[in-house]
Amino acid sequence: MSQFDIIFRGDIVFGHQLADVKLRLQQLFKSDAAKIDSLFTGRPVPLKRNLDEATANKYRDALLKAGAMVEVCPSDKSTANAPAKPTPAAARAEQAPVVQARKPEWTLAPVGADLLPERERPPQPAPVVVDVSGLSLRPADGNLVDAVEVQHELTATVVAPDLGLAAIGEDLISADEKLALPLVEIELEDWEIAEAGSDLLTEDERPLVVPAVVDVGDFGLAPVGSDLGQLKPDVKPVTPDISQIRLAD
């Protein structure tokens, strides 16, 4: 009877978190975190050996459900049983000559010391000389500018000798300033009030309105729902794709 091994390379199923997968493997194998972490090295690790095919598939389904990507391999062809091939980096390390490492000559500088030696420091910029001979200090109180430097605003002089305040309700226009308006005389002797609803215009005052003659001999009333010849929109029929639709039994 063929026997199979469960091989794990440290890969997890897409959609699972690494921390969650490690926790499930601890619960599944009843092991501590250090042993579970040693499985995630990238190298093929046999989790179970020499299982029959049904038992191997059962273990694989349980590990896949936990989030661990495993494979079932025949025991005689399992990659975990093959001797490990040295990596190119390890081969170069074996061939490279051994060089004695030099002890670094590093020291800790005191607090506030300059970390650059004198020859590596940038040149100091030349000091800036500011001429302050024309500057002086004024007292804390008072104006900071001289009286001749103050700009005075020009005030407008308004002469109003004849202006006064009138009393409330008094006429603001004198008698000689008022305009005499002629009175319009209207004779109301021939006027009278018409009855409600009566015509206010006489027969000769009314405008002559000629009625328009409309020929309705060719007009008719169409039945309900008939086509009146209006413009119809060009609507293309939509043919849905129902090739993927099936009727359930």
Disulfide bonds with the S-S distance in Angstrom:
none
